[in-house]
Amino acid sequence: MTRNIQVVMLTVYENTNIIFNALSSGASGYLLKQSTPEQIIEAIRDVHAGGSPMTSHIDRKVVASFQKIDSPAKDYEKLSLREKQVLDWLAQGHTYHEIASTLWVTYATVHTHIRHIYEKLHVRSRYEATSVHQQQVDKLKETTS
């Protein structure tokens, strides 16, 4: 006899990556710990009936993520030439100090460019920013070959 186990995450984490990892790993729903007992009971009933319960705040994050699926290319185009140069050096593994020295600017200027890059690309880490950059470089190589 096999049982069909359904999992509803109940957590304090609102990070989009954590939400998607939980859902792609098989969670049927995702609630925040601030949910009331009534909401949790309703979520259990909902998942038992085949639904995927989520708090409205989590729903909004999921919808926003789907709306931005093709936006990295659009966001990348918003970068200035200098920001693309800084990002290219960053993707090559250079430190902020090395980038500043190479581009003849101050460390603070590089830091400001990086902050603007993160804002424009809607990323929070060097890895995410350089991943978007590499995707754009790869697309450019494909179109020119």
C-alpha positions as CSV (number, residue, x, y, z in Angstrom):
1,M,0.0,0.0,0.0
2,T,1.5,3.3,-1.0
3,R,0.5,6.6,0.6
4,N,0.4,9.9,-1.2
5,I,2.1,12.2,1.3
6,Q,1.6,15.9,0.8
7,V,3.9,18.5,2.4
8,V,3.1,22.1,3.2
9,M,6.1,24.1,4.3
10,L,5.5,26.2,7.4
11,T,8.5,28.5,7.8
12,V,9.8,32.1,8.4
13,Y,11.7,32.2,5.2
14,E,10.4,34.5,2.4
15,N,13.4,34.2,0.1
16,T,12.3,33.4,-3.4
17,N,15.0,30.8,-4.0
18,I,14.1,29.0,-0.8
19,I,10.4,29.0,-1.8
20,F,11.1,27.6,-5.3
21,N,13.5,25.0,-3.9
22,A,10.8,23.8,-1.5
23,L,8.1,23.7,-4.2
24,S,10.4,22.1,-6.8
25,S,11.4,19.5,-4.2
26,G,7.8,18.4,-3.9
27,A,6.1,20.7,-1.3
28,S,2.5,21.2,-2.2
29,G,2.1,24.5,-0.4
30,Y,4.1,27.2,1.4
31,L,2.9,29.1,4.4
32,L,4.7,31.6,6.7
33,K,4.8,31.0,10.4
34,Q,2.8,34.2,10.9
35,S,-0.2,32.3,9.5
36,T,-3.1,31.9,12.0
37,P,-4.1,28.5,13.2
38,E,-7.2,28.8,11.1
39,Q,-5.2,29.5,8.0
40,I,-3.0,26.5,8.7
41,I,-6.0,24.2,9.2
42,E,-7.6,25.6,6.0
43,A,-4.3,24.9,4.1
44,I,-4.2,21.3,5.3
45,R,-7.8,20.9,4.0
46,D,-6.9,22.6,0.8
47,V,-3.9,20.4,0.1
48,H,-6.0,17.3,1.0
49,A,-8.5,18.5,-1.7
50,G,-5.7,18.8,-4.3
51,G,-4.9,22.5,-3.8
52,S,-1.6,24.3,-3.3
53,P,-2.0,26.6,-0.4
54,M,0.2,29.7,-0.1
55,T,-0.1,32.9,1.8
56,S,-1.0,35.9,-0.5
57,H,2.5,37.3,0.1
58,I,4.1,34.1,-1.2
59,D,1.6,34.0,-4.1
60,R,2.8,37.5,-5.1
61,K,6.4,36.4,-5.1
62,V,5.6,33.4,-7.3
63,V,3.7,35.4,-9.8
64,A,6.4,38.1,-9.9
65,S,9.0,35.5,-10.6
66,F,7.1,34.1,-13.5
67,Q,6.5,37.7,-14.9
68,K,10.3,38.3,-14.8
69,I,11.3,35.0,-16.6
70,D,12.5,36.6,-19.8
71,S,13.6,39.9,-18.2
72,P,17.4,39.2,-17.6
73,A,18.1,40.3,-21.2
74,K,16.0,43.4,-20.8
75,D,17.6,44.2,-17.5
76,Y,21.1,43.6,-18.9
77,E,20.4,46.2,-21.6
78,K,19.8,48.8,-18.9
79,L,23.4,48.6,-17.8
80,S,25.7,51.4,-18.9
81,L,28.8,50.6,-20.9
82,R,31.0,51.1,-17.8
83,E,28.7,48.9,-15.7
84,K,29.1,46.1,-18.4
85,Q,32.9,46.6,-18.3
86,V,32.9,46.3,-14.5
87,L,30.7,43.3,-14.6
88,D,32.9,41.7,-17.3
89,W,36.0,42.1,-15.0
90,L,34.0,40.8,-12.1
91,A,33.0,37.7,-14.1
92,Q,36.6,37.1,-14.8
93,G,37.2,36.8,-11.1
94,H,38.9,40.1,-10.4
95,T,38.6,41.9,-7.1
96,Y,37.1,45.4,-6.7
97,H,40.6,46.8,-6.1
98,E,41.9,45.1,-9.3
99,I,39.0,46.4,-11.3
100,A,39.5,49.9,-10.0
101,S,43.2,49.9,-10.9
102,T,42.5,48.5,-14.4
103,L,39.7,51.0,-15.2
104,W,41.5,53.9,-13.5
105,V,38.7,54.6,-11.0
106,T,38.5,54.4,-7.2
107,Y,37.4,51.4,-5.2
108,A,34.3,53.4,-4.1
109,T,33.4,54.0,-7.8
110,V,33.6,50.3,-8.5
111,H,31.5,49.6,-5.4
112,T,28.9,52.1,-6.7
113,H,28.9,50.5,-10.1
114,I,28.4,47.0,-8.5
115,R,25.5,48.3,-6.4
116,H,23.8,49.8,-9.5
117,I,24.4,46.5,-11.4
118,Y,22.7,44.5,-8.7
119,E,19.8,46.9,-8.6
120,K,19.3,46.9,-12.4
121,L,19.7,43.1,-12.7
122,H,17.6,42.4,-9.6
123,V,20.3,40.2,-8.1
124,R,21.8,40.0,-4.7
125,S,25.2,38.4,-5.2
126,R,28.3,38.3,-7.4
127,Y,27.3,34.8,-8.6
128,E,23.9,35.9,-9.7
129,A,25.2,39.0,-11.5
130,T,28.0,37.1,-13.3
131,S,25.5,34.4,-14.3
132,V,23.3,36.9,-16.0
133,H,26.4,38.4,-17.7
134,Q,27.6,35.0,-18.9
135,Q,24.2,34.2,-20.3
136,Q,24.2,37.4,-22.3
137,V,27.8,36.8,-23.5
138,D,26.8,33.3,-24.6
139,K,23.7,34.6,-26.4
140,L,25.9,37.2,-28.2
141,K,28.4,34.5,-29.3
142,E,25.5,32.3,-30.6
143,T,24.2,35.1,-32.8
144,T,27.6,36.1,-34.2
145,S,28.6,32.5,-35.1
